[in-house]
Amino acid sequence: MLIQFLQALTGRNESQLPTDLDGLAGQYRSVLSNQKALIVLDNARDKLQIQPLLPGSASCGVIVTSRQPLGSLPGAQLLQLGAMSPEEGLDYLKQQLGLVRVQAELAAAQEIVGLCGRLPLALAIAGGALKEETTWTLTNYGARLRDEQRRLERLQLDDLDLRASFNLSYARLAETEQQLFATAGWLPGVDFGEEVAAAVLEWETETTQETLRRLVRVRVLEGTEGRYQFHDLMRLFAREQLGSVFKPCDPPQPPLLPSRSKNTYVEIAGGAGEAGGAGEEENR
């Protein structure tokens, strides 16, 4: 990327540029030292990829977007972006499709915003598809997205692909992180506890806790204080991965997950009931 930047900034051919990273970075900073520039680094992999691209001049600013936490980057001011609000998602559709078309099928538009999980990329794809297919009604398109088995497949348009975007984060996970991520996608309920995930995978609690925290840190999972949940579309993606992260002899397989997690919930509830009963006995 430094080579591309320097070619654009200096007009030189690659053969006229330094061949080592330090030399490229030094020339890059030298070129920008007396300029005012805003550098945008989109979807950066990590801190190591970003550092050589930081100009040394106070007259330059840098905006970095990344799926990875960048708290250790010197001087960085972090802004975490979540999903849009329902109102913002609807406004985004109006910008793409026009006020008249959205207002004519307002309920369907609101459903599409919800089925897209209020994610800008998913809404950009949905809006683009509806702009291309002018004969589609919003109601019909919403019905297409209701099919969970094919929703991610349908949230793809030209070079915009929600599944591929999710896969960029997933591919960087360690094997154990992928196993927990894929397994958790099949757990019942809106959220789940550490003890349930540990029991289903037959892992030590501490190992499960540490792995869950790492998944939250890279933002493929949401959670606080021992309770975790997926964004709806990320859950669909997680479920697709289960068959690829476990060998045939490894636990768990999809058919076993609901019953295994149900048994864990029962055991936890039973333990709480026994503790409550013991307390009552002590109070008598």
ZADO-1210 file (C-alpha; in nm, 4 decimals, padded with zeros to 6 digits):
<atoms>
<atom x="00.0000" y="00.0000" z="00.0000" code="MET" pos="1"/>
<atom x="00.2913" y="00.2370" z="00.0686" code="LEU" pos="2"/>
<atom x="00.4084" y="00.1862" z="-00.2880" code="ILE" pos="3"/>
<atom x="00.0641" y="00.2811" z="-00.4204" code="GLN" pos="4"/>
<atom x="00.0507" y="00.5886" z="-00.1986" code="PHE" pos="5"/>
<atom x="00.3964" y="00.7033" z="-00.3063" code="LEU" pos="6"/>
<atom x="00.3215" y="00.6464" z="-00.6731" code="GLN" pos="7"/>
<atom x="00.0082" y="00.8609" z="-00.6397" code="ALA" pos="8"/>
<atom x="00.1829" y="01.1317" z="-00.4371" code="LEU" pos="9"/>
<atom x="00.5091" y="01.1541" z="-00.6356" code="THR" pos="10"/>
<atom x="00.4269" y="01.0210" z="-00.9814" code="GLY" pos="11"/>
<atom x="00.7262" y="00.7886" z="-00.9644" code="ARG" pos="12"/>
<atom x="00.7423" y="00.4326" z="-01.0913" code="ASN" pos="13"/>
<atom x="00.7902" y="00.1449" z="-00.8481" code="GLU" pos="14"/>
<atom x="01.1489" y="00.1008" z="-00.9719" code="SER" pos="15"/>
<atom x="01.2293" y="00.4538" z="-00.8489" code="GLN" pos="16"/>
<atom x="01.1095" y="00.3847" z="-00.4940" code="LEU" pos="17"/>
<atom x="01.2922" y="00.2240" z="-00.1990" code="PRO" pos="18"/>
<atom x="01.2659" y="-00.1529" z="-00.1799" code="THR" pos="19"/>
<atom x="01.2453" y="-00.1908" z="00.1984" code="ASP" pos="20"/>
<atom x="00.9591" y="-00.1006" z="00.4348" code="LEU" pos="21"/>
<atom x="01.1593" y="00.1496" z="00.6417" code="ASP" pos="22"/>
<atom x="01.2739" y="00.3303" z="00.3293" code="GLY" pos="23"/>
<atom x="00.9216" y="00.3460" z="00.1866" code="LEU" pos="24"/>
<atom x="00.7775" y="00.4708" z="00.5171" code="ALA" pos="25"/>
<atom x="01.0495" y="00.7347" z="00.5491" code="GLY" pos="26"/>
<atom x="00.9909" y="00.8692" z="00.1987" code="GLN" pos="27"/>
<atom x="00.6131" y="00.8649" z="00.2557" code="TYR" pos="28"/>
<atom x="00.6486" y="01.0795" z="00.5684" code="ARG" pos="29"/>
<atom x="00.8938" y="01.3099" z="00.3943" code="SER" pos="30"/>
<atom x="00.6527" y="01.3713" z="00.1043" code="VAL" pos="31"/>
<atom x="00.3689" y="01.4519" z="00.3441" code="LEU" pos="32"/>
<atom x="00.5753" y="01.6617" z="00.5842" code="SER" pos="33"/>
<atom x="00.4823" y="01.9955" z="00.4229" code="ASN" pos="34"/>
<atom x="00.1335" y="01.9056" z="00.3062" code="GLN" pos="35"/>
<atom x="-00.2147" y="01.9129" z="00.4483" code="LYS" pos="36"/>
<atom x="-00.3751" y="01.5763" z="00.3935" code="ALA" pos="37"/>
<atom x="-00.6439" y="01.3486" z="00.5338" code="LEU" pos="38"/>
<atom x="-00.5471" y="00.9818" z="00.5059" code="ILE" pos="39"/>
<atom x="-00.8321" y="00.7300" z="00.5157" code="VAL" pos="40"/>
<atom x="-00.7315" y="00.3710" z="00.5961" code="LEU" pos="41"/>
<atom x="-01.0415" y="00.1582" z="00.5527" code="ASP" pos="42"/>
<atom x="-01.0764" y="-00.1907" z="00.7025" code="ASN" pos="43"/>
<atom x="-00.7244" y="-00.1996" z="00.8435" code="ALA" pos="44"/>
<atom x="-00.6069" y="-00.5446" z="00.9495" code="ARG" pos="45"/>
<atom x="-00.4217" y="-00.4457" z="01.2658" code="ASP" pos="46"/>
<atom x="-00.1823" y="-00.1985" z="01.4284" code="LYS" pos="47"/>
<atom x="00.1206" y="-00.3360" z="01.2408" code="LEU" pos="48"/>
<atom x="-00.0435" y="-00.2615" z="00.9061" code="GLN" pos="49"/>
<atom x="-00.1379" y="00.0909" z="01.0121" code="ILE" pos="50"/>
<atom x="00.1852" y="00.2181" z="01.1693" code="GLN" pos="51"/>
<atom x="00.3945" y="00.2558" z="00.8487" code="PRO" pos="52"/>
<atom x="00.1047" y="00.4527" z="00.6944" code="LEU" pos="53"/>
<atom x="00.0903" y="00.7182" z="00.9667" code="LEU" pos="54"/>
<atom x="00.2352" y="01.0526" z="00.8498" code="PRO" pos="55"/>
<atom x="00.4713" y="01.2274" z="01.0875" code="GLY" pos="56"/>
<atom x="00.3298" y="01.5748" z="01.0280" code="SER" pos="57"/>
<atom x="00.0770" y="01.7496" z="01.2518" code="ALA" pos="58"/>
<atom x="-00.0762" y="01.9003" z="00.9365" code="SER" pos="59"/>
<atom x="-00.2076" y="01.5567" z="00.8380" code="CYS" pos="60"/>
<atom x="-00.4962" y="01.3653" z="00.9880" code="GLY" pos="61"/>
<atom x="-00.5786" y="00.9952" z="00.9677" code="VAL" pos="62"/>
<atom x="-00.9121" y="00.8147" z="00.9839" code="ILE" pos="63"/>
<atom x="-00.8879" y="00.4394" z="01.0350" code="VAL" pos="64"/>
<atom x="-01.1730" y="00.1905" z="01.0206" code="THR" pos="65"/>
<atom x="-01.1075" y="-00.1584" z="01.1514" code="SER" pos="66"/>
<atom x="-01.2797" y="-00.4626" z="01.2942" code="ARG" pos="67"/>
<atom x="-00.9890" y="-00.5025" z="01.5342" code="GLN" pos="68"/>
<atom x="-00.9429" y="-00.3063" z="01.8599" code="PRO" pos="69"/>
<atom x="-00.6777" y="-00.0358" z="01.8187" code="LEU" pos="70"/>
<atom x="-00.6468" y="00.0940" z="02.1732" code="GLY" pos="71"/>
<atom x="-00.2699" y="00.0442" z="02.1710" code="SER" pos="72"/>
<atom x="-00.2205" y="00.2764" z="01.8729" code="LEU" pos="73"/>
<atom x="-00.0447" y="00.5903" z="02.0093" code="PRO" pos="74"/>
<atom x="-00.2569" y="00.9035" z="01.9964" code="GLY" pos="75"/>
<atom x="-00.5651" y="00.7261" z="01.8657" code="ALA" pos="76"/>
<atom x="-00.9097" y="00.8499" z="01.9629" code="GLN" pos="77"/>
<atom x="-01.1440" y="00.5524" z="01.9480" code="LEU" pos="78"/>
<atom x="-01.5050" y="00.5687" z="01.8338" code="LEU" pos="79"/>
<atom x="-01.7029" y="00.2453" z="01.8362" code="GLN" pos="80"/>
<atom x="-01.9847" y="00.2362" z="01.5830" code="LEU" pos="81"/>
<atom x="-02.2819" y="00.0094" z="01.6419" code="GLY" pos="82"/>
<atom x="-02.5867" y="-00.0586" z="01.4284" code="ALA" pos="83"/>
<atom x="-02.8080" y="00.2262" z="01.3139" code="MET" pos="84"/>
<atom x="-03.1197" y="00.3126" z="01.5071" code="SER" pos="85"/>
<atom x="-03.4487" y="00.2100" z="01.3392" code="PRO" pos="86"/>
<atom x="-03.5054" y="00.5747" z="01.2436" code="GLU" pos="87"/>
<atom x="-03.1556" y="00.6097" z="01.0942" code="GLU" pos="88"/>
<atom x="-03.2000" y="00.2868" z="00.8995" code="GLY" pos="89"/>
<atom x="-03.5304" y="00.4082" z="00.7571" code="LEU" pos="90"/>
<atom x="-03.3781" y="00.7445" z="00.6632" code="ASP" pos="91"/>
<atom x="-03.0963" y="00.5594" z="00.4863" code="TYR" pos="92"/>
<atom x="-03.3481" y="00.3647" z="00.2779" code="LEU" pos="93"/>
<atom x="-03.5280" y="00.6894" z="00.1947" code="LYS" pos="94"/>
<atom x="-03.2009" y="00.8379" z="00.0686" code="GLN" pos="95"/>
<atom x="-03.1514" y="00.5404" z="-00.1613" code="GLN" pos="96"/>
<atom x="-03.5074" y="00.4773" z="-00.2803" code="LEU" pos="97"/>
<atom x="-03.6743" y="00.8131" z="-00.2394" code="GLY" pos="98"/>
<atom x="-03.9276" y="00.9310" z="00.0134" code="LEU" pos="99"/>
<atom x="-04.2314" y="00.8474" z="-00.2008" code="VAL" pos="100"/>
<atom x="-04.1418" y="00.4803" z="-00.2552" code="ARG" pos="101"/>
<atom x="-04.0599" y="00.4198" z="00.1102" code="VAL" pos="102"/>
<atom x="-04.3649" y="00.6017" z="00.2442" code="GLN" pos="103"/>
<atom x="-04.5880" y="00.4034" z="00.0072" code="ALA" pos="104"/>
<atom x="-04.4788" y="00.0790" z="00.1806" code="GLU" pos="105"/>
<atom x="-04.3684" y="00.2100" z="00.5172" code="LEU" pos="106"/>
<atom x="-04.4349" y="-00.1111" z="00.7134" code="ALA" pos="107"/>
<atom x="-04.2397" y="-00.3169" z="00.4598" code="ALA" pos="108"/>
<atom x="-03.9526" y="-00.0666" z="00.4686" code="ALA" pos="109"/>
<atom x="-03.9391" y="-00.0906" z="00.8473" code="GLN" pos="110"/>
<atom x="-03.9334" y="-00.4704" z="00.8219" code="GLU" pos="111"/>
<atom x="-03.6427" y="-00.4563" z="00.5747" code="ILE" pos="112"/>
<atom x="-03.4478" y="-00.2326" z="00.8147" code="VAL" pos="113"/>
<atom x="-03.5053" y="-00.4910" z="01.0886" code="GLY" pos="114"/>
<atom x="-03.4164" y="-00.7897" z="00.8700" code="LEU" pos="115"/>
<atom x="-03.0953" y="-00.6122" z="00.7693" code="CYS" pos="116"/>
<atom x="-03.0121" y="-00.5803" z="01.1379" code="GLY" pos="117"/>
<atom x="-02.9822" y="-00.2030" z="01.0905" code="ARG" pos="118"/>
<atom x="-02.6323" y="-00.2601" z="00.9476" code="LEU" pos="119"/>
<atom x="-02.5243" y="00.0039" z="00.6929" code="PRO" pos="120"/>
<atom x="-02.3692" y="-00.2532" z="00.4572" code="LEU" pos="121"/>
<atom x="-02.6801" y="-00.4744" z="00.4587" code="ALA" pos="122"/>
<atom x="-02.9043" y="-00.1714" z="00.4022" code="LEU" pos="123"/>
<atom x="-02.6795" y="-00.0495" z="00.1203" code="ALA" pos="124"/>
<atom x="-02.7189" y="-00.3894" z="-00.0465" code="ILE" pos="125"/>
<atom x="-03.0951" y="-00.3947" z="00.0077" code="ALA" pos="126"/>
<atom x="-03.1358" y="-00.0410" z="-00.1236" code="GLY" pos="127"/>
<atom x="-02.9154" y="-00.1133" z="-00.4238" code="GLY" pos="128"/>
<atom x="-03.1085" y="-00.4294" z="-00.5095" code="ALA" pos="129"/>
<atom x="-03.4392" y="-00.2425" z="-00.4899" code="LEU" pos="130"/>
<atom x="-03.3035" y="00.0386" z="-00.7085" code="LYS" pos="131"/>
<atom x="-03.1942" y="-00.2123" z="-00.9730" code="GLU" pos="132"/>
<atom x="-03.5153" y="-00.4173" z="-00.9600" code="GLU" pos="133"/>
<atom x="-03.7711" y="-00.1417" z="-01.0028" code="THR" pos="134"/>
<atom x="-04.0505" y="-00.3958" z="-01.0476" code="THR" pos="135"/>
<atom x="-03.9945" y="-00.5401" z="-00.6988" code="TRP" pos="136"/>
<atom x="-04.2129" y="-00.4105" z="-00.4221" code="THR" pos="137"/>
<atom x="-04.0642" y="-00.3538" z="-00.0792" code="LEU" pos="138"/>
<atom x="-04.3138" y="-00.6066" z="00.0528" code="THR" pos="139"/>
<atom x="-04.1868" y="-00.8768" z="-00.1831" code="ASN" pos="140"/>
<atom x="-03.8238" y="-00.8001" z="-00.1068" code="TYR" pos="141"/>
<atom x="-03.8920" y="-00.8158" z="00.2658" code="GLY" pos="142"/>
<atom x="-04.0496" y="-01.1583" z="00.2152" code="ALA" pos="143"/>
<atom x="-03.7319" y="-01.2745" z="00.0395" code="ARG" pos="144"/>
<atom x="-03.5209" y="-01.1656" z="00.3369" code="LEU" pos="145"/>
<atom x="-03.7431" y="-01.3458" z="00.5884" code="ARG" pos="146"/>
<atom x="-03.5928" y="-01.6782" z="00.4790" code="ASP" pos="147"/>
<atom x="-03.3098" y="-01.7197" z="00.7320" code="GLU" pos="148"/>
<atom x="-03.1556" y="-02.0016" z="00.5279" code="GLN" pos="149"/>
<atom x="-03.0944" y="-01.7669" z="00.2351" code="ARG" pos="150"/>
<atom x="-03.0815" y="-01.4194" z="00.3924" code="ARG" pos="151"/>
<atom x="-02.7033" y="-01.3844" z="00.3826" code="LEU" pos="152"/>
<atom x="-02.6983" y="-01.5181" z="00.0277" code="GLU" pos="153"/>
<atom x="-02.9468" y="-01.2498" z="-00.0751" code="ARG" pos="154"/>
<atom x="-02.7556" y="-00.9711" z="00.0972" code="LEU" pos="155"/>
<atom x="-02.5016" y="-00.9608" z="-00.1826" code="GLN" pos="156"/>
<atom x="-02.4870" y="-00.7172" z="-00.4720" code="LEU" pos="157"/>
<atom x="-02.1958" y="-00.6824" z="-00.7114" code="ASP" pos="158"/>
<atom x="-01.8884" y="-00.6281" z="-00.4898" code="ASP" pos="159"/>
<atom x="-02.0983" y="-00.5706" z="-00.1758" code="LEU" pos="160"/>
<atom x="-02.1272" y="-00.8957" z="00.0173" code="ASP" pos="161"/>
<atom x="-02.2290" y="-00.9168" z="00.3826" code="LEU" pos="162"/>
<atom x="-02.1159" y="-01.2774" z="00.4252" code="ARG" pos="163"/>
<atom x="-01.7732" y="-01.1962" z="00.2803" code="ALA" pos="164"/>
<atom x="-01.7473" y="-00.8991" z="00.5162" code="SER" pos="165"/>
<atom x="-01.8205" y="-01.1203" z="00.8172" code="PHE" pos="166"/>
<atom x="-01.5734" y="-01.3782" z="00.6906" code="ASN" pos="167"/>
<atom x="-01.2876" y="-01.1256" z="00.7035" code="LEU" pos="168"/>
<atom x="-01.3246" y="-01.1150" z="01.0807" code="SER" pos="169"/>
<atom x="-01.3951" y="-01.4863" z="01.1175" code="TYR" pos="170"/>
<atom x="-01.0909" y="-01.5927" z="00.9164" code="ALA" pos="171"/>
<atom x="-00.8622" y="-01.4106" z="01.1627" code="ARG" pos="172"/>
<atom x="-00.9914" y="-01.6043" z="01.4631" code="LEU" pos="173"/>
<atom x="-00.7881" y="-01.8834" z="01.6205" code="ALA" pos="174"/>
<atom x="-00.9242" y="-02.2374" z="01.5873" code="GLU" pos="175"/>
<atom x="-01.0685" y="-02.2479" z="01.9395" code="THR" pos="176"/>
<atom x="-01.2302" y="-01.9072" z="01.8852" code="GLU" pos="177"/>
<atom x="-01.3898" y="-02.0329" z="01.5648" code="GLN" pos="178"/>
<atom x="-01.5210" y="-02.3414" z="01.7457" code="GLN" pos="179"/>
<atom x="-01.6835" y="-02.1390" z="02.0216" code="LEU" pos="180"/>
<atom x="-01.8184" y="-01.8820" z="01.7760" code="PHE" pos="181"/>
<atom x="-01.9799" y="-02.1485" z="01.5566" code="ALA" pos="182"/>
<atom x="-02.1184" y="-02.3460" z="01.8507" code="THR" pos="183"/>
<atom x="-02.2673" y="-02.0408" z="02.0207" code="ALA" pos="184"/>
<atom x="-02.4611" y="-01.9612" z="01.7052" code="GLY" pos="185"/>
<atom x="-02.6764" y="-02.2690" z="01.7692" code="TRP" pos="186"/>
<atom x="-02.7480" y="-02.2048" z="02.1373" code="LEU" pos="187"/>
<atom x="-03.1172" y="-02.1324" z="02.1999" code="PRO" pos="188"/>
<atom x="-03.2452" y="-01.8058" z="02.3365" code="GLY" pos="189"/>
<atom x="-03.1578" y="-01.4419" z="02.2834" code="VAL" pos="190"/>
<atom x="-02.8416" y="-01.4669" z="02.4934" code="ASP" pos="191"/>
<atom x="-02.6412" y="-01.7311" z="02.6788" code="PHE" pos="192"/>
<atom x="-02.4123" y="-01.7655" z="02.9787" code="GLY" pos="193"/>
<atom x="-02.0520" y="-01.8776" z="03.0026" code="GLU" pos="194"/>
<atom x="-02.1493" y="-02.1973" z="03.1854" code="GLU" pos="195"/>
<atom x="-02.3777" y="-02.3088" z="02.9018" code="VAL" pos="196"/>
<atom x="-02.1100" y="-02.2603" z="02.6352" code="ALA" pos="197"/>
<atom x="-01.8534" y="-02.4397" z="02.8534" code="ALA" pos="198"/>
<atom x="-02.0859" y="-02.7362" z="02.9134" code="ALA" pos="199"/>
<atom x="-02.1829" y="-02.7759" z="02.5478" code="VAL" pos="200"/>
<atom x="-01.8218" y="-02.7691" z="02.4322" code="LEU" pos="201"/>
<atom x="-01.6993" y="-02.9653" z="02.7364" code="GLU" pos="202"/>
<atom x="-01.4388" y="-02.6959" z="02.8058" code="TRP" pos="203"/>
<atom x="-01.3017" y="-02.5588" z="03.1299" code="GLU" pos="204"/>
<atom x="-01.4935" y="-02.2516" z="03.2462" code="THR" pos="205"/>
<atom x="-01.1836" y="-02.0318" z="03.2500" code="GLU" pos="206"/>
<atom x="-01.0932" y="-02.1283" z="02.8936" code="THR" pos="207"/>
<atom x="-01.4468" y="-02.0508" z="02.7814" code="THR" pos="208"/>
<atom x="-01.4474" y="-01.7143" z="02.9583" code="GLN" pos="209"/>
<atom x="-01.1190" y="-01.6078" z="02.8017" code="GLU" pos="210"/>
<atom x="-01.2305" y="-01.7151" z="02.4545" code="THR" pos="211"/>
<atom x="-01.5646" y="-01.5353" z="02.4873" code="LEU" pos="212"/>
<atom x="-01.3852" y="-01.2169" z="02.5913" code="ARG" pos="213"/>
<atom x="-01.1634" y="-01.2356" z="02.2838" code="ARG" pos="214"/>
<atom x="-01.4696" y="-01.2765" z="02.0593" code="LEU" pos="215"/>
<atom x="-01.6263" y="-00.9688" z="02.2175" code="VAL" pos="216"/>
<atom x="-01.3004" y="-00.7770" z="02.1766" code="ARG" pos="217"/>
<atom x="-01.2966" y="-00.8344" z="01.8001" code="VAL" pos="218"/>
<atom x="-01.6689" y="-00.7556" z="01.7875" code="ARG" pos="219"/>
<atom x="-01.8081" y="-01.0776" z="01.6432" code="VAL" pos="220"/>
<atom x="-01.9992" y="-01.1251" z="01.9698" code="LEU" pos="221"/>
<atom x="-02.1614" y="-00.8865" z="02.2162" code="GLU" pos="222"/>
<atom x="-02.1607" y="-00.9331" z="02.5898" code="GLY" pos="223"/>
<atom x="-02.1179" y="-00.8026" z="02.9404" code="THR" pos="224"/>
<atom x="-02.1048" y="-00.9538" z="03.2888" code="GLU" pos="225"/>
<atom x="-02.1194" y="-01.3175" z="03.1845" code="GLY" pos="226"/>
<atom x="-02.4063" y="-01.2896" z="02.9330" code="ARG" pos="227"/>
<atom x="-02.3419" y="-01.2969" z="02.5594" code="TYR" pos="228"/>
<atom x="-02.5425" y="-01.2525" z="02.2424" code="GLN" pos="229"/>
<atom x="-02.5041" y="-01.2235" z="01.8664" code="PHE" pos="230"/>
<atom x="-02.6195" y="-00.9627" z="01.6257" code="HIS" pos="231"/>
<atom x="-02.8981" y="-01.1414" z="01.4346" code="ASP" pos="232"/>
<atom x="-02.7099" y="-01.1595" z="01.1038" code="LEU" pos="233"/>
<atom x="-02.3851" y="-01.2618" z="01.2723" code="MET" pos="234"/>
<atom x="-02.5732" y="-01.5491" z="01.4373" code="ARG" pos="235"/>
<atom x="-02.6836" y="-01.6731" z="01.0933" code="LEU" pos="236"/>
<atom x="-02.3223" y="-01.6557" z="00.9772" code="PHE" pos="237"/>
<atom x="-02.1995" y="-01.8391" z="01.2883" code="ALA" pos="238"/>
<atom x="-02.4423" y="-02.1256" z="01.2262" code="ARG" pos="239"/>
<atom x="-02.3037" y="-02.1720" z="00.8764" code="GLU" pos="240"/>
<atom x="-01.9545" y="-02.2348" z="01.0161" code="GLN" pos="241"/>
<atom x="-02.0231" y="-02.5269" z="01.2503" code="LEU" pos="242"/>
<atom x="-01.9593" y="-02.8044" z="00.9994" code="GLY" pos="243"/>
<atom x="-01.6201" y="-02.6632" z="00.9010" code="SER" pos="244"/>
<atom x="-01.4656" y="-02.6225" z="01.2475" code="VAL" pos="245"/>
<atom x="-01.5278" y="-02.9679" z="01.3957" code="PHE" pos="246"/>
<atom x="-01.4025" y="-03.3051" z="01.2830" code="LYS" pos="247"/>
<atom x="-01.6709" y="-03.5777" z="01.2593" code="PRO" pos="248"/>
<atom x="-01.5576" y="-03.7265" z="01.5926" code="CYS" pos="249"/>
<atom x="-01.5460" y="-03.3931" z="01.7777" code="ASP" pos="250"/>
<atom x="-01.8321" y="-03.2525" z="01.9850" code="PRO" pos="251"/>
<atom x="-02.0694" y="-03.0931" z="01.9274" code="PRO" pos="252"/>
<atom x="-02.2694" y="-03.1745" z="01.6156" code="GLN" pos="253"/>
<atom x="-02.5709" y="-02.9542" z="01.5297" code="PRO" pos="254"/>
<atom x="-02.8435" y="-03.2082" z="01.6241" code="PRO" pos="255"/>
<atom x="-02.6953" y="-03.2437" z="01.9745" code="LEU" pos="256"/>
<atom x="-02.6703" y="-02.8748" z="02.0500" code="LEU" pos="257"/>
<atom x="-03.0300" y="-02.7929" z="02.1436" code="PRO" pos="258"/>
<atom x="-03.0720" y="-03.0929" z="02.3748" code="SER" pos="259"/>
<atom x="-02.7254" y="-03.0566" z="02.5265" code="ARG" pos="260"/>
<atom x="-02.7735" y="-02.6858" z="02.6017" code="SER" pos="261"/>
<atom x="-03.1266" y="-02.7532" z="02.7273" code="LYS" pos="262"/>
<atom x="-02.9909" y="-03.0072" z="02.9744" code="ASN" pos="263"/>
<atom x="-02.7361" y="-02.7508" z="03.0913" code="THR" pos="264"/>
<atom x="-03.0082" y="-02.4913" z="03.1496" code="TYR" pos="265"/>
<atom x="-03.2056" y="-02.7476" z="03.3485" code="VAL" pos="266"/>
<atom x="-02.9023" y="-02.8361" z="03.5604" code="GLU" pos="267"/>
<atom x="-02.8282" y="-02.4690" z="03.6335" code="ILE" pos="268"/>
<atom x="-03.1909" y="-02.4004" z="03.7227" code="ALA" pos="269"/>
<atom x="-03.1987" y="-02.7116" z="03.9362" code="GLY" pos="270"/>
<atom x="-02.8858" y="-02.6042" z="04.1202" code="GLY" pos="271"/>
<atom x="-03.0373" y="-02.2633" z="04.1872" code="ALA" pos="272"/>
<atom x="-03.3549" y="-02.4287" z="04.3141" code="GLY" pos="273"/>
<atom x="-03.1604" y="-02.6530" z="04.5495" code="GLU" pos="274"/>
<atom x="-02.9658" y="-02.3544" z="04.6828" code="ALA" pos="275"/>
<atom x="-03.2925" y="-02.1692" z="04.7388" code="GLY" pos="276"/>
<atom x="-03.4425" y="-02.4712" z="04.9169" code="GLY" pos="277"/>
<atom x="-03.1399" y="-02.5021" z="05.1420" code="ALA" pos="278"/>
<atom x="-03.1718" y="-02.1379" z="05.2303" code="GLY" pos="279"/>
<atom x="-03.5348" y="-02.1834" z="05.3237" code="GLU" pos="280"/>
<atom x="-03.4447" y="-02.4781" z="05.5477" code="GLU" pos="281"/>
<atom x="-03.1839" y="-02.2659" z="05.7245" code="GLU" pos="282"/>
<atom x="-03.4361" y="-01.9874" z="05.7826" code="ASN" pos="283"/>
<atom x="-03.6896" y="-02.2169" z="05.9479" code="ARG" pos="284"/>
</atoms>
